[in-house]
């Protein structure tokens, strides 16, 4: 009798504890979601303040929402007039979910609103993850742990911090669909599937993959239904229905895209992204896989180490547990397959939005993998790992996130504040209502107006039409052109080359490589800070030389060119061209030789127009001491804003040469 009372008491204690834990779950998960949103949004806003958000893809959406609110277009934007002449985002992706977000943005129109909505949409995925875990192995604590692992998953953090994307809204509906599918809640499943499909047309592939995974996971019950001729059994009907709905939606979405963008160029479909397969678009890939298997194998082999590393990054934070249930992992395969067939690196790299396509499938496989792990018969020592797997996953996820944060956050969330201050000051000089052409990372600071355009970025799929895109964009002749050669020297170089050929603009403001050009302006800049830059081994590209640790050098290292080098090239610099306003400049090189040498030592070539045109050539020689650094100074003028390269080569094979630094100083502003 005493034992019976003891067992009842223990059972009561477990029941009470379980109820308390369930109640805590209602507090822990919402609190974790709130913390996630606060941290992600704070970092996103910091990125924006430091001019590290981009036109592709945050500026696209701020402009699209603003144009809809103000009646200047239906989710219209100005970035891709060549590939999307209609200007509507619905000509690029069919994303009705944006219509649901529109009232929120209309109430609070700002960059911060989009960042909050996106972070919350992703964070809410912790809720279906928790309930999916609870329905699978019935343990509240373990389910809370899996939900926290989801919120700590660093590939998702990286995607969330990369501006704003419609792919962010596919994760939570897909996780809900998996949960409602597993628990057979058909009406809620239908709503979740429609929500997932409304994010982006490619979500249809994910729905098909879930249907196939469900079919394989329930193969036994499906076989039984077939034997008993129960053809209306849900386990038999659902996979087919999901595939039919997804296929129908995808075809309808393609028709909608054709309505908004009826005659897109070949580059619109991203043919270059799967050029090794031979397919001109994603829709063509299945046919090419069947007809040209050798091409597919060659495509998979391209960048294979990087693609395998991508899979490691996806699975290492969760200790590769999903591979224990490969049938559920099939739900992640559509995008992984496309990534492995692609030759476009962002498709198989962490830090872009594309890993969000695989998150639902990976976490479904994780939960089912943990269930299988519990059922395995381990040795006594391994049972400790088995029992503590939820805790181990949390610790491993935290370590992975900290490592990721340690590498990326200092780069992403810090920057030269004086340069940022100059940018803010120059942007304030642009009058409201004026038309502006600027570069990718500055566009978002003007994107609340429909009169801002972006200098095209170079993408493989745009390579054949890139020159036409530049001419079309600059041909608008905006009131102002703003470039920042420090943060984006290539856009500055494109602008400088176009101005060389077309002219018609004067420097309205200039500071630290930032140049604001005004149409038909002929006066002196309204804001001007002379350039004073130092170039050394940290920002010069070594060619025939190498970097040596040198305590006597200003930076602790010098560039070295050996007397025995097989090539005369020394360095070219910097890694991108220097974007310089008109003016007189002083160029100082500080170097020494291994021995005393009287003849010419180095030839320095100052080149413009992407290195194709020589502006000046300087000869350096006559060093009388090999022990101390010697400075050589030259002056040169620039009549127009230029993209400038510095190339150096050894003029002799008889002496070792060491470069300490190069200093470039703007002496005066020179009116064109």
ABEGO torsion letter per residue (X at the ends): XAAAAAAAAAAAAAAAAAAAAAAAAAAAAAAAAAAAAAAAAAAAAAAAAAGABBAOAAAAAAAAAAAAAAGAEBGBBAABAAABAAGBAAAABBBAAAAAAAAAAAABBBAAAAAAAAAAAAAAAAAAAAAAAAAAAGBAAAAAAAAAAAAABAAAAAAAABEBBAAAAAAAAAAAAAAAAAAGBAAAAAAAAAAAAAABAAAAAAAAAAAAAAAAAAAAAAAAAAAAGBAABAAAAAAAAAAAAAAAAAAAAAAAAAAABABBBAAAAGAAAAAAAGBABAAAAAAAAAABAAAAAAAAABGAAAAAAAAAAAAAAAGGAAAABAAAAAAAAAAAAAAAABABAAAABBGBAAAAAAAAAAAAAAAAAAAAAAABBBBAAAAAAAAAAAAAAAAAAAAAAAAAAAAAAAAAABBBAAAAAAAAAAAAABBBGBBBBBBAAAAAAAAABAABBBBBBBBAAAAAAAAAAAAAAAAAGBABBBBBAAABAAAAAAAAAAAAAAEGBBBABBBGGBBBBBBGBABBBABBBBBBBBBBAAABBBBABBBBBBAABAAGBBBBBBAABABABABBOBABBBBBBBEBBBBBBBBBBABBBABBABBBBBBBGGGABBABBBBBBGBABAABBBBBBBBBBBABBBBBBBBBBBABAABBBBBABBBBBBABBBBX
